[in-house]
Amino acid sequence: MSQDAPVPSSAALQPRALDTIVFGGLAIGILDGLFAVIFYGVILGVPQIRIFQSVAAGLLGRASFEGGTRTYLLGIALHFIVATCIATVYFFLSRFLPFLIKHAVPSGLIYGVIAYFVMNYVVLPLSARGGPPAFSLRTSLPAIIGHAFLVGLPVALIARWSARRSV
């Protein structure tokens, strides 16, 4: 007679690093990048090249806007590095806070909002770009909602999927 291994409770589920960080970083990078291109580029009319040059400005300052395609591509690369960092933080937090896996949807939505505020009011002021962006409901509210649904939620759902897959 064989004995089945006990199935761990959802609180004991642990996401796998590779799944959460790589797939989470890619999902965040793609979804948030599409949001930026559609919202800032199509809706607000910001030239497409300037969207990712503004990401490169975190490293290069205002010189990023004079770098043409090179700083545009650097901005895309940096965007995906930041997305991967956001996924990495969620992975490590979920290892110590199992409710992030058990309650992935509300946790992810909240994490996305926190990621928005940390990025804009901690990381950006410390970068070469300097200072937080000007707060405007017209741009900030869609960005906050976008981060909730397109940054936090995907990484939380990927982490939950990864944890269930590792059982």
C-alpha beads as a LAMMPS data file, in Angstrom:
LAMMPS data file: protein, C-alpha beads

167 atoms
166 bonds

1 atom types
1 bond types

-500.0 500.0 xlo xhi
-500.0 500.0 ylo yhi
-500.0 500.0 zlo zhi

Masses

1 110.0

Atoms # bond

1 1 1 0.000 0.000 0.000
2 1 1 1.503 3.324 -1.027
3 1 1 1.157 6.446 0.967
4 1 1 0.615 9.723 -0.783
5 1 1 2.789 12.575 0.361
6 1 1 0.813 15.159 2.308
7 1 1 -0.177 18.163 0.268
8 1 1 1.152 21.330 1.890
9 1 1 -1.293 23.995 2.936
10 1 1 -1.448 27.101 0.783
11 1 1 0.499 28.914 3.508
12 1 1 3.418 26.504 2.949
13 1 1 3.508 26.959 -0.824
14 1 1 6.687 28.594 -2.029
15 1 1 7.139 30.058 -5.503
16 1 1 10.150 29.070 -7.552
17 1 1 12.701 31.807 -8.139
18 1 1 13.176 31.204 -11.856
19 1 1 9.445 31.201 -12.600
20 1 1 8.613 34.233 -10.517
21 1 1 11.605 36.389 -11.344
22 1 1 12.057 35.606 -15.042
23 1 1 8.431 35.183 -16.088
24 1 1 7.280 37.886 -13.680
25 1 1 9.921 40.314 -14.936
26 1 1 9.016 39.616 -18.557
27 1 1 5.287 39.974 -17.895
28 1 1 5.761 43.239 -16.004
29 1 1 8.164 44.590 -18.608
30 1 1 5.855 43.803 -21.508
31 1 1 2.588 44.894 -19.882
32 1 1 3.938 48.073 -18.293
33 1 1 5.831 48.889 -21.489
34 1 1 2.642 48.527 -23.527
35 1 1 0.830 50.726 -21.025
36 1 1 3.511 53.401 -21.390
37 1 1 3.439 53.281 -25.181
38 1 1 -0.364 53.374 -25.365
39 1 1 -1.088 55.828 -22.542
40 1 1 1.786 58.259 -22.879
41 1 1 2.418 57.800 -26.588
42 1 1 -0.975 57.270 -28.190
43 1 1 -3.305 58.982 -25.716
44 1 1 -1.106 61.832 -24.447
45 1 1 0.924 62.244 -27.640
46 1 1 4.422 61.875 -26.199
47 1 1 6.825 60.919 -29.020
48 1 1 7.508 57.181 -28.791
49 1 1 11.287 57.589 -28.628
50 1 1 11.018 59.906 -25.605
51 1 1 9.056 57.375 -23.554
52 1 1 11.981 55.010 -23.102
53 1 1 14.587 57.778 -23.273
54 1 1 12.904 59.063 -20.107
55 1 1 13.672 55.690 -18.494
56 1 1 17.322 56.051 -19.556
57 1 1 17.269 59.496 -17.938
58 1 1 17.357 57.715 -14.600
59 1 1 20.903 56.670 -15.465
60 1 1 22.050 59.432 -17.847
61 1 1 20.027 62.464 -16.793
62 1 1 18.906 64.925 -19.460
63 1 1 21.600 63.676 -21.849
64 1 1 19.407 60.649 -22.542
65 1 1 17.135 62.837 -24.678
66 1 1 20.029 63.635 -27.003
67 1 1 21.122 60.030 -27.528
68 1 1 18.634 59.017 -30.203
69 1 1 18.068 55.311 -30.779
70 1 1 20.922 54.286 -28.465
71 1 1 19.323 55.824 -25.382
72 1 1 15.882 54.630 -26.507
73 1 1 17.197 51.042 -26.547
74 1 1 19.033 51.600 -23.271
75 1 1 15.723 52.775 -21.794
76 1 1 13.994 49.581 -22.932
77 1 1 16.761 47.465 -21.396
78 1 1 16.586 49.435 -18.138
79 1 1 12.796 49.129 -18.129
80 1 1 13.110 45.323 -18.183
81 1 1 15.828 45.397 -15.514
82 1 1 13.549 47.423 -13.243
83 1 1 10.643 45.054 -14.014
84 1 1 12.836 42.104 -13.060
85 1 1 13.838 43.853 -9.829
86 1 1 10.167 44.399 -8.978
87 1 1 9.485 40.690 -9.597
88 1 1 12.534 39.740 -7.513
89 1 1 11.324 41.786 -4.555
90 1 1 7.899 40.133 -4.754
91 1 1 9.530 36.695 -4.884
92 1 1 11.602 37.329 -1.746
93 1 1 8.699 38.925 0.103
94 1 1 6.479 35.953 -0.720
95 1 1 9.039 33.580 0.799
96 1 1 8.519 35.281 4.166
97 1 1 4.913 36.427 3.808
98 1 1 2.890 33.430 2.608
99 1 1 -0.321 35.471 2.402
100 1 1 1.164 37.053 -0.753
101 1 1 0.687 33.644 -2.393
102 1 1 -2.517 32.661 -0.619
103 1 1 -4.206 36.010 -1.391
104 1 1 -2.443 36.768 -4.664
105 1 1 -5.049 39.084 -6.203
106 1 1 -5.401 41.678 -3.423
107 1 1 -1.705 41.337 -2.545
108 1 1 -0.678 41.893 -6.149
109 1 1 -2.928 44.904 -6.603
110 1 1 -1.575 46.504 -3.428
111 1 1 2.008 45.609 -4.379
112 1 1 1.576 47.304 -7.757
113 1 1 0.422 50.528 -6.105
114 1 1 3.327 50.375 -3.641
115 1 1 5.725 49.751 -6.553
116 1 1 4.389 52.890 -8.260
117 1 1 4.981 55.090 -5.227
118 1 1 8.406 53.618 -4.420
119 1 1 9.513 54.040 -8.027
120 1 1 8.265 57.597 -8.355
121 1 1 8.966 58.991 -4.891
122 1 1 12.063 57.036 -3.789
123 1 1 13.927 55.636 -6.814
124 1 1 13.435 58.487 -9.308
125 1 1 14.456 61.254 -6.878
126 1 1 17.670 59.307 -6.166
127 1 1 18.404 58.771 -9.860
128 1 1 20.194 61.029 -12.351
129 1 1 16.746 62.181 -13.479
130 1 1 16.214 63.670 -10.035
131 1 1 13.005 64.639 -8.316
132 1 1 9.630 62.940 -8.407
133 1 1 7.344 63.505 -11.377
134 1 1 4.785 66.261 -11.079
135 1 1 1.594 64.858 -9.582
136 1 1 -1.455 65.239 -11.779
137 1 1 -4.637 63.187 -11.541
138 1 1 -4.737 63.091 -15.343
139 1 1 -1.472 61.138 -15.522
140 1 1 -0.930 59.767 -12.004
141 1 1 -4.278 58.032 -11.520
142 1 1 -4.058 55.945 -14.718
143 1 1 -0.422 55.130 -13.887
144 1 1 -1.325 53.986 -10.363
145 1 1 -4.173 51.827 -11.684
146 1 1 -1.893 50.536 -14.426
147 1 1 0.733 49.519 -11.891
148 1 1 -1.872 47.716 -9.799
149 1 1 -3.207 45.664 -12.710
150 1 1 -0.185 45.442 -15.027
151 1 1 2.714 45.248 -12.560
152 1 1 1.599 43.907 -9.173
153 1 1 -1.187 41.586 -10.237
154 1 1 0.755 39.690 -12.929
155 1 1 3.760 39.012 -10.702
156 1 1 1.500 37.891 -7.837
157 1 1 -0.420 35.512 -10.096
158 1 1 2.807 34.163 -11.583
159 1 1 4.228 33.620 -8.081
160 1 1 1.046 31.771 -7.045
161 1 1 1.144 29.664 -10.218
162 1 1 4.815 28.887 -9.577
163 1 1 4.133 27.885 -5.959
164 1 1 1.348 25.523 -6.976
165 1 1 3.510 24.096 -9.752
166 1 1 6.348 23.316 -7.341
167 1 1 4.226 20.959 -5.223

Bonds

1 1 1 2
2 1 2 3
3 1 3 4
4 1 4 5
5 1 5 6
6 1 6 7
7 1 7 8
8 1 8 9
9 1 9 10
10 1 10 11
11 1 11 12
12 1 12 13
13 1 13 14
14 1 14 15
15 1 15 16
16 1 16 17
17 1 17 18
18 1 18 19
19 1 19 20
20 1 20 21
21 1 21 22
22 1 22 23
23 1 23 24
24 1 24 25
25 1 25 26
26 1 26 27
27 1 27 28
28 1 28 29
29 1 29 30
30 1 30 31
31 1 31 32
32 1 32 33
33 1 33 34
34 1 34 35
35 1 35 36
36 1 36 37
37 1 37 38
38 1 38 39
39 1 39 40
40 1 40 41
41 1 41 42
42 1 42 43
43 1 43 44
44 1 44 45
45 1 45 46
46 1 46 47
47 1 47 48
48 1 48 49
49 1 49 50
50 1 50 51
51 1 51 52
52 1 52 53
53 1 53 54
54 1 54 55
55 1 55 56
56 1 56 57
57 1 57 58
58 1 58 59
59 1 59 60
60 1 60 61
61 1 61 62
62 1 62 63
63 1 63 64
64 1 64 65
65 1 65 66
66 1 66 67
67 1 67 68
68 1 68 69
69 1 69 70
70 1 70 71
71 1 71 72
72 1 72 73
73 1 73 74
74 1 74 75
75 1 75 76
76 1 76 77
77 1 77 78
78 1 78 79
79 1 79 80
80 1 80 81
81 1 81 82
82 1 82 83
83 1 83 84
84 1 84 85
85 1 85 86
86 1 86 87
87 1 87 88
88 1 88 89
89 1 89 90
90 1 90 91
91 1 91 92
92 1 92 93
93 1 93 94
94 1 94 95
95 1 95 96
96 1 96 97
97 1 97 98
98 1 98 99
99 1 99 100
100 1 100 101
101 1 101 102
102 1 102 103
103 1 103 104
104 1 104 105
105 1 105 106
106 1 106 107
107 1 107 108
108 1 108 109
109 1 109 110
110 1 110 111
111 1 111 112
112 1 112 113
113 1 113 114
114 1 114 115
115 1 115 116
116 1 116 117
117 1 117 118
118 1 118 119
119 1 119 120
120 1 120 121
121 1 121 122
122 1 122 123
123 1 123 124
124 1 124 125
125 1 125 126
126 1 126 127
127 1 127 128
128 1 128 129
129 1 129 130
130 1 130 131
131 1 131 132
132 1 132 133
133 1 133 134
134 1 134 135
135 1 135 136
136 1 136 137
137 1 137 138
138 1 138 139
139 1 139 140
140 1 140 141
141 1 141 142
142 1 142 143
143 1 143 144
144 1 144 145
145 1 145 146
146 1 146 147
147 1 147 148
148 1 148 149
149 1 149 150
150 1 150 151
151 1 151 152
152 1 152 153
153 1 153 154
154 1 154 155
155 1 155 156
156 1 156 157
157 1 157 158
158 1 158 159
159 1 159 160
160 1 160 161
161 1 161 162
162 1 162 163
163 1 163 164
164 1 164 165
165 1 165 166
166 1 166 167
